């Protein structure tokens, strides 16, 4: 798959002349992506029209976008159309951050691309380890090297800054950073990266302990700050424990249906997807997600218009153990009780 990975550089019109300032809306602010999405509305549709014989796909988040196509000539035409559309708004592609690459073969010294902290690349494998339609390679999305190194630098700076702080204070600072980073990458192929980060953080914490007790032995420092839990070491003071990257389970992202919105009132769809809805009982949402939005009796999907009932499988309404409960359509619930009465 050939693609263009590009960033934008914005300008302003002053007396008929376009100026490109070095500063504008702060990067990372909540307003920056919103303004970019408003300004660039319609950009994807205009660029993707270029693909007649070869399909052109545009992926964009704020001012960072990727154009995908399997034909180089069509891709270059899409790039020209992108520059044409952007020039009318006083925008241009940032040359040093715009490049053409290939996700499988090397092109202009690049293979794959980084986008929003993820690295997307294809790897050659045997036909028995790849999808039938794409025999010979598989696509892996991983945390990018730059994002991983940037996170490690932040962890290192935090540990160094808290060299004189109690262990509980260090854990309280590190846990939100680790949890947030792993939650962001939990939907991609990140297990190896998580394991590597656990190892590197362990060495940084060992150095932290050494700086505090240089005259003590390594065994003493280990007994002071680490406790054995099963088959692994836990950095803990007995009250608070440092979470590990590997403890975050990998959960594949399921794309949101194109006709769905969190404000459309379809509590069944969003309850099954997100596992929460403040307007419904918690056990209903838990069963809804556990059953993946389907009625186990008829096999049909629940809809927002359906009347749903919590059914006790053993017939005893005082037995509210999770294993005894199941969510059914109202008519399926009546049929289940009708069979019981017969």
Legacy VTK file of the C-alpha trace (Angstrom):
# vtk DataFile Version 3.0
C-alpha trace
ASCII
DATASET POLYDATA
POINTS 342 float
0.000 0.000 0.000
1.490 3.306 -1.092
0.641 6.389 0.914
1.403 10.002 1.678
1.850 11.063 5.276
1.510 14.822 5.608
1.266 17.676 8.088
-0.158 21.114 7.380
1.260 24.558 7.870
-1.341 27.288 8.257
-1.218 30.896 7.139
-3.184 34.120 7.417
-4.109 36.670 4.766
-2.687 40.170 5.333
-3.284 42.825 2.684
-3.580 40.226 -0.038
-0.418 38.381 1.026
-0.312 35.016 2.774
1.832 34.944 5.923
2.841 31.783 7.732
3.401 32.528 11.449
5.402 30.232 13.694
2.823 30.275 16.516
-0.963 30.008 16.670
-3.479 27.953 18.639
-1.551 25.976 21.294
-0.755 22.406 20.252
-2.527 19.846 22.422
-5.294 22.249 23.418
-8.926 21.186 23.101
-9.616 24.007 20.635
-6.866 23.118 18.149
-8.341 19.884 16.686
-11.845 21.375 16.730
-10.783 24.380 14.634
-8.837 22.093 12.280
-11.862 19.829 11.777
-14.087 22.820 11.018
-11.577 24.354 8.609
-10.811 21.089 6.796
-14.380 19.836 6.460
-14.810 18.377 2.969
-11.094 17.843 2.408
-11.325 14.037 2.418
-14.210 13.976 -0.061
-12.427 16.271 -2.496
-9.145 14.318 -2.466
-10.712 10.843 -2.643
-12.630 11.741 -5.812
-9.351 11.382 -7.651
-9.500 7.579 -7.441
-11.419 6.250 -10.416
-9.574 3.044 -11.263
-7.599 2.897 -8.001
-9.340 3.676 -4.734
-8.038 6.634 -2.710
-8.615 6.676 1.065
-7.934 9.734 3.230
-7.510 9.410 7.007
-7.275 12.648 8.970
-7.092 13.809 12.570
-6.972 17.591 12.964
-4.081 18.772 10.721
-2.356 15.380 10.381
-3.538 13.106 7.574
-2.622 10.059 5.504
-3.615 9.352 1.893
-3.715 5.649 0.969
-3.639 4.200 -2.542
-2.133 1.123 -4.228
-1.022 3.054 -7.330
1.816 5.616 -7.236
0.534 7.717 -10.151
-2.936 8.014 -8.621
-1.357 8.834 -5.285
0.638 11.715 -6.767
-2.516 13.027 -8.397
-4.273 12.869 -5.011
-1.392 14.835 -3.465
-1.783 17.531 -6.143
-5.505 17.735 -5.443
-4.801 18.028 -1.726
-2.381 20.915 -2.338
-4.921 22.563 -4.644
-7.708 22.359 -2.045
-5.482 23.563 0.792
-3.999 26.495 -1.124
-7.440 28.085 -1.403
-7.553 28.280 2.398
-4.020 29.568 2.892
-2.696 26.151 3.910
0.191 24.132 2.536
1.872 20.812 3.210
4.838 20.945 5.558
7.630 19.655 3.330
9.879 18.219 6.046
7.027 16.122 7.481
5.430 15.028 4.211
6.700 11.887 2.503
5.596 9.065 0.223
6.207 5.561 1.515
5.118 1.956 1.133
3.780 -0.234 3.917
5.517 -3.413 2.698
8.491 -2.486 0.493
11.101 0.204 1.036
10.432 3.445 -0.829
12.623 6.534 -0.454
14.270 4.910 2.592
10.908 4.544 4.349
8.838 1.444 5.144
5.472 1.932 6.824
4.490 5.148 8.568
3.797 6.667 11.986
0.397 8.214 12.629
-0.891 9.568 15.964
1.787 7.667 17.858
1.156 4.363 16.070
3.442 2.638 13.592
1.632 0.955 10.684
3.609 -1.528 8.635
3.181 -4.783 6.721
5.454 -7.803 7.154
6.049 -10.734 4.831
4.816 -14.053 6.215
3.876 -17.431 4.780
0.459 -17.831 3.219
-0.594 -19.937 6.211
-0.148 -17.005 8.602
-1.921 -14.342 6.570
-5.446 -13.607 5.456
-6.543 -15.381 2.258
-7.167 -12.114 0.422
-3.730 -10.811 1.355
-1.588 -13.928 1.225
2.074 -13.342 1.832
1.967 -10.481 4.340
0.168 -9.232 7.404
-0.436 -5.723 8.756
0.707 -4.862 12.287
-0.100 -1.643 14.140
2.266 -1.004 17.042
3.275 1.884 19.316
5.773 3.967 17.372
9.404 4.077 18.474
9.280 7.846 18.920
6.170 7.635 21.126
7.742 4.885 23.247
10.982 6.807 23.721
9.094 9.992 24.534
7.096 8.139 27.201
10.259 6.618 28.667
11.864 10.052 28.908
8.815 11.297 30.800
8.980 8.334 33.207
12.716 8.878 33.710
12.224 12.580 34.429
9.496 11.801 36.975
11.644 9.226 38.782
14.613 11.602 38.835
12.504 14.496 40.113
11.164 12.384 42.989
14.493 10.939 44.139
13.922 12.247 47.654
10.175 11.561 47.833
8.555 8.616 49.649
7.876 5.471 47.650
4.107 6.030 47.849
4.478 9.506 46.302
6.526 8.102 43.410
3.942 5.375 42.776
1.124 7.947 42.872
2.927 9.964 40.164
3.805 7.029 37.925
0.550 5.045 37.979
-1.599 7.613 36.083
1.110 8.012 33.427
1.458 4.253 32.913
-2.284 3.653 32.977
-3.020 6.416 30.464
-0.285 5.285 28.067
-1.344 1.629 28.124
-5.023 2.521 27.683
-4.133 4.508 24.557
-2.230 1.587 23.020
-4.255 -1.348 24.339
-6.035 -1.855 21.007
-2.865 -2.468 18.948
-0.069 -5.074 18.880
1.645 -3.815 22.022
2.407 -6.811 24.280
6.121 -6.909 23.400
6.435 -3.159 23.869
4.645 -3.399 27.230
7.024 -6.135 28.390
10.052 -4.105 27.295
8.783 -1.028 29.137
8.249 -3.047 32.322
11.876 -4.158 32.150
13.227 -0.662 31.513
11.137 0.920 34.253
12.416 -1.740 36.666
16.024 -0.705 35.957
15.163 2.973 36.402
13.531 2.211 39.748
16.584 0.165 40.749
18.682 3.248 40.075
16.224 5.330 42.131
16.661 2.944 45.062
20.472 2.999 44.640
20.558 6.816 44.737
18.664 6.732 48.033
20.758 4.018 49.700
24.202 3.907 48.092
25.800 2.214 51.085
23.276 -0.601 51.239
23.500 -3.869 49.330
21.336 -4.701 46.333
19.526 -7.368 48.338
18.674 -4.891 51.086
17.303 -2.386 48.580
15.253 -5.101 46.910
13.711 -6.210 50.220
13.020 -2.574 51.085
11.160 -1.559 47.928
10.070 -4.772 46.184
7.902 -7.631 47.357
7.555 -11.038 45.733
4.023 -11.729 44.483
3.637 -15.128 42.886
6.253 -15.349 40.149
7.039 -11.644 39.764
8.342 -8.642 41.699
6.048 -5.814 42.769
7.297 -2.299 43.460
5.215 -1.603 46.564
5.336 -0.183 50.065
2.608 -2.531 51.291
-0.175 0.005 50.722
0.229 1.231 47.143
1.637 -0.809 44.264
3.070 0.292 40.938
0.957 -1.035 38.094
2.677 -2.942 35.295
2.342 -2.373 31.578
1.765 -6.067 30.925
-1.298 -6.084 33.183
-3.225 -4.071 30.585
-5.138 -6.575 28.408
-5.066 -6.125 24.627
-8.590 -5.277 23.473
-9.123 -4.910 19.721
-10.993 -1.799 18.644
-14.388 -2.364 17.009
-15.272 0.380 14.571
-18.328 2.470 15.406
-21.129 2.000 12.901
-21.329 4.893 10.467
-24.988 5.618 11.296
-24.436 5.745 15.067
-23.857 8.685 17.400
-23.653 8.824 21.218
-26.566 11.287 21.073
-28.929 9.185 18.926
-30.686 7.588 21.929
-29.735 4.021 21.007
-28.822 3.011 24.555
-28.712 -0.680 23.599
-25.906 -0.187 21.046
-23.845 2.176 23.210
-24.496 0.212 26.390
-23.191 -2.979 24.761
-20.218 -1.113 23.325
-19.192 1.064 26.263
-20.515 -0.982 29.177
-22.217 1.994 30.831
-25.422 4.014 30.665
-26.521 6.190 33.603
-30.207 5.798 32.695
-30.262 1.989 33.001
-29.573 -0.457 35.859
-25.968 -1.587 36.044
-26.853 -5.267 35.836
-28.817 -4.694 32.612
-25.822 -2.977 30.990
-23.467 -5.674 32.297
-25.645 -8.450 30.827
-26.080 -6.497 27.598
-22.329 -6.249 27.099
-21.715 -9.808 28.246
-24.203 -11.112 25.663
-22.793 -8.770 22.973
-26.189 -7.166 22.441
-28.007 -10.391 21.532
-30.888 -12.294 23.058
-29.598 -15.818 23.822
-33.049 -17.352 23.337
-33.937 -16.106 19.830
-30.446 -15.026 18.732
-31.631 -11.612 17.484
-29.977 -8.334 18.382
-31.634 -6.036 20.893
-32.822 -2.619 19.693
-33.623 0.553 21.610
-37.356 -0.030 20.996
-37.358 -3.541 22.514
-38.675 -4.245 26.004
-36.007 -6.199 27.878
-36.337 -8.391 30.951
-33.768 -9.896 33.316
-34.479 -13.624 33.482
-33.536 -15.893 36.416
-32.555 -19.162 34.800
-33.314 -21.346 37.814
-36.673 -19.650 38.448
-35.690 -18.326 41.888
-35.922 -14.529 41.969
-33.845 -14.330 45.128
-30.873 -15.909 43.355
-29.240 -12.843 41.813
-25.841 -14.365 41.151
-24.445 -13.162 37.796
-24.257 -16.739 36.468
-28.004 -17.140 37.056
-29.075 -13.986 35.189
-29.664 -13.488 31.480
-31.177 -10.614 29.487
-34.095 -11.546 27.191
-36.687 -9.875 25.003
-39.966 -9.468 26.879
-41.705 -11.999 24.610
-38.787 -14.425 24.956
-39.030 -13.984 28.716
-42.762 -14.783 28.624
-42.073 -17.844 26.453
-39.391 -19.039 28.877
-41.823 -18.800 31.805
-44.556 -20.410 29.720
-42.345 -23.446 29.104
-41.550 -23.617 32.808
-45.267 -23.617 33.693
-45.983 -26.426 31.232
LINES 1 343
342 0 1 2 3 4 5 6 7 8 9 10 11 12 13 14 15 16 17 18 19 20 21 22 23 24 25 26 27 28 29 30 31 32 33 34 35 36 37 38 39 40 41 42 43 44 45 46 47 48 49 50 51 52 53 54 55 56 57 58 59 60 61 62 63 64 65 66 67 68 69 70 71 72 73 74 75 76 77 78 79 80 81 82 83 84 85 86 87 88 89 90 91 92 93 94 95 96 97 98 99 100 101 102 103 104 105 106 107 108 109 110 111 112 113 114 115 116 117 118 119 120 121 122 123 124 125 126 127 128 129 130 131 132 133 134 135 136 137 138 139 140 141 142 143 144 145 146 147 148 149 150 151 152 153 154 155 156 157 158 159 160 161 162 163 164 165 166 167 168 169 170 171 172 173 174 175 176 177 178 179 180 181 182 183 184 185 186 187 188 189 190 191 192 193 194 195 196 197 198 199 200 201 202 203 204 205 206 207 208 209 210 211 212 213 214 215 216 217 218 219 220 221 222 223 224 225 226 227 228 229 230 231 232 233 234 235 236 237 238 239 240 241 242 243 244 245 246 247 248 249 250 251 252 253 254 255 256 257 258 259 260 261 262 263 264 265 266 267 268 269 270 271 272 273 274 275 276 277 278 279 280 281 282 283 284 285 286 287 288 289 290 291 292 293 294 295 296 297 298 299 300 301 302 303 304 305 306 307 308 309 310 311 312 313 314 315 316 317 318 319 320 321 322 323 324 325 326 327 328 329 330 331 332 333 334 335 336 337 338 339 340 341
